[in-house]
Amino acid sequence: MPQRRRVFFVSDRTGLTVEALGSSLISQFDAIDFVRVTLPFIDSADKAREAVAQINSAHRDSGKRPLVFSSLVNDAVRAEIDKVDGLVLDVFEKFIVPLEQELGQKSMHAVGKSHSAGNAKDYNHRIEAINYTLSHDDGVTHRGLEEADLVLVGVSRSGKTPTSLYMAMQFGIKAANYPLIPEDLEANRLPPSLIPLKEKVWGLTIQPERLHQIRRERRPDSKYASLDNCRYEVAAAEKLMRQADIPFLDSTTKSIEEIATTMLHEAQLVRRVY
């Protein structure tokens, strides 16, 4: 049975930054089962003391010291968290102090700079990208397709929608997605509305067996979900994309993050990190 350890992510804002950093570090220890708890908006000494009590309680229950990843700007709040009975790894102590020394300048110590709506231009750009992606999901409209940064194509349930939304929310990319329907597969050509945008088009494919599992959960005992139909559609879609010279990725074993990063890197699109 794998060892279990409690991990707390403590932040004075959303906790997204410290979650990402901490999760990346503990992912290197795959023999341990980490139980994760995020404590956001710990922005006062009173809240910090409540967090310490919760973490210490977890220590008493498990008998093992919790790991505590924190990103706290306020010195008084950080001092309270430092009293916890666990291993505290604070982002600001580990990184900001050396940066201040190297740059010869004190940091702003401003709460929530990494995930805030403080930069109106960047914030508005992301909201615009999300709205665009939602309104161009699953080929619901051709209007404004020329504004897309990227257009994803693939058979139904190959991962187009989650990948598109991830790119919009995480990087501000206007990502439209378009299903390859039976008529497209039979004609063995891209939908006519996408031909002028060919340089922006990327494809997703998936192993037929995995597609069969996904579709069976959605529409069991249907031709749509049958393994034979999934094999046909995947093979036909890959043939179409090769003939159209459309680059495509297999989503079967890749995470959304891997797919998006590969596409954006190879398409040389600017990644705006929010």
N, C-alpha and C positions, 0 to 999 in steps of 0.2 A: 504494500500500500504506500503511495507516495506521501512524502512529508507535506504537511499543510502549514502555511504561514499567512498571517494576516498582513495586508498591505493597505496603508492609508495614504490618500492623496489629499493634502491640505492646502487650500488656496484662499486668498482674499478676494478672488473673483470666481470665474467659472470653473477653474481647475483643468481646463483643456490642455494647457501647456505642460503642467506638471504630470498629468496623466500620460501624455504622449512620451515624455522623457522617462518617467519611471517605468512605464510599460515596456519601453524599448530595452531598458536595462534588465528587468527581471525576465524578459523573454529568453535570455541567455541561460536560464536555469530551468530546463524543461523537466527535470526530475522532481520538481517541487510544485505542488498544487497551491497557487496563490489565491487567497480570498480577498477581493478588492473592495474597498469602500472609499468613496470620494466625499470629502467634506468641503463644499464650496462656501464662499462668502464669509470666511472666518476673518473678519476685519476689525475685531475689538478684543481687548484682553479678556472680557467676560466670555465671549464665544470661544476664545482659545482655551480657556480653562474647562469649558464644557467638552471641547474636543479632546483635551488631555484625559478627562475622566472617562470618556467613551473608549479611548485607545487603551488606557490602563485596565479597564474592565475586560477588554478583549485579551489582554495579556494574562490576566488572572484566569479567564475561562480556558484558554488554550495551553497555558504554561510555557508559551514561547514568546519572546520579545517581538512585537510587531515591527515592520518596516514602515517608516514615515517619510514620504517624499513631500516636501513643502516648497511653496513659492510665495513667501510673505515679505512684503515691502516694509511694513511697520516694525521698527525694532522692538517695541514693547510686546507686540503680538508674537513676534518670533521668539522672544525671551520666554514667554509662557509655554510655547510649544516645545522649546528645548528642554523643559522640565519633564517631559513625558518619559515613561519607562519603556523605551524602544530605541531603535537605531534611527536617528533623524538625519536625513540627507536634504539639506536646504539649497535650492537652486541659487538663491541670491548670495549666500555665503560662499558657495563653491565657484560661482562664475562672476558675479557682479564685482566683488571686491578685487579679484585679480585684474579685471577689466579696468576698474577705476585706477589702479596702480599703473597699468600699462599705458592708458590714455592720458593720465595726468589730469583727470577731471572727475568730479563727483557725479554719480548718476542722479536722475531726477527723483528716484524713489516714488514714482507715481504708480498708483494702484491700477491694474487692469489695462496696461498699455498694449499688451500683445493680442487681446481679444476684446476690443471695445469698438464702439461706434464713433470714437473721437475723431477719426479722419473721415469727414463726410463724403469726400470724393470716392475713397476706396469702399466705404460702406455702401454707397449708392450703386457703385459698379457691381458689387456682389449681389445686391437685391435685384438689380436689373437682369443679371445673368441667371439667377434662380427663377425669376418670373418667365424669362424667355424659355428656359429649359422645360419648365412645367407646361408652358403653352405649346411647345413643340415636341411633346412626348408621344411616342407611338404613331407618328405620322398624322396627327389629328388635323394639321393645317400645313399648307404649302406657303402660306403668306409669310414673308420675311425670312425665308430659308437662306437667302443670300447673306443675311447678317450673322449666320452661325460661324463660330470659330472652328467647329468640328461637327460632323454628322456621322452618327453611328448607325450601321445597318447590320442586320442579322435576322435569323428566324425568331419567332416568338419564344420568349422565355430564355434567351441566351445571355441575358445580363445587361441589356442596353439601358434600361431605365435607371437602375441603381448606379451604374457607371456614369451616366450623364449627370445625374443629380449630385453625385460626389464631386465631379469636376466643377460644377457650378458653385456649390456651397463652399468647397475648400479652396478653389483657385480662381473663381470668378470667370469661368469659361462658359461661353454660350454654346451649349451642346444640344443639338437636335438629335432625335433618334427616329429611325424609320424601319418598320418591319418588312422583311422580304416575304411577301405573301405568295400563295401557290401560282398566281398569274405571272409574277416576276420569275419564279423558278422555272415554270414551263417555257417562258419566252427566253430564259437564260440571258437576261440583260437587266441592268439597273433600271429602276423606275425613271421614266422620262424627266421628272422634276429634279432628279439628282445629277443628271448627266452634266449640266453646266457647272456643278459644284464638285466635280470628281476629285479635284485636288484636296478637298476638305473631308472626303469620305474615308472612314475606317470601318472595318468589319469586325464582328465578334462571331466566333463559332463555339461549339461545345460538343463534347462526346455524346453520341446518340443515347447511350445508356443513362447518362446523367440527365439528359433532356427528358427522357421517358419518365424518370422518377419525379422530376419537377412538374411535368404536365399531368401526370397521373394524380398528383395531390390536388390539382386545380380542376381537372375534368376526367375523373376515372372512367374507365370502360368506354372511351371515345376513340374514334379514328385519329383525332388530333393528338392523343396521348399514346397511341400504340407505338411499339418499338419499331415496327416496319416503317411507319410513317416518319418517325423521328430520324431513322437512318436515311430515308429518301431525302427529307428536307435538308439535313445537314450536308449530305453529299452534293445535292443540287446547289445549295447556297455557296459552298466552297468552290465548286466549279464556276459559278457565276462570278465570284469575287476574283478568282484567278484570271478568268478571261477578261474581266474589266480592269485588271491590274490594280485591284484595291488591296492594300495591306490589311491583314486581319490577324487577330490573336485568339487563342483558345482560352476560354474563360473557365474551363472545367476545374483546374487546380490553382488558378491564380486568384489572388484577392483583388477586390475593387481597387485598392490602393496601387497594387502592382500594374494592373491594366491601365489605369489612368496615367500613372507616371510614365510608363512606356510610351503610350500614345503621345502625351504632351512633349516628351523629350524628342521623339523621332519626328514629330510634326513641327518642332521648334517653336512651340507656343509659349508665351510668357506666363509663368506660374506666379500668380499673386497670392501670397500666403496670408490668411486672415487670422 
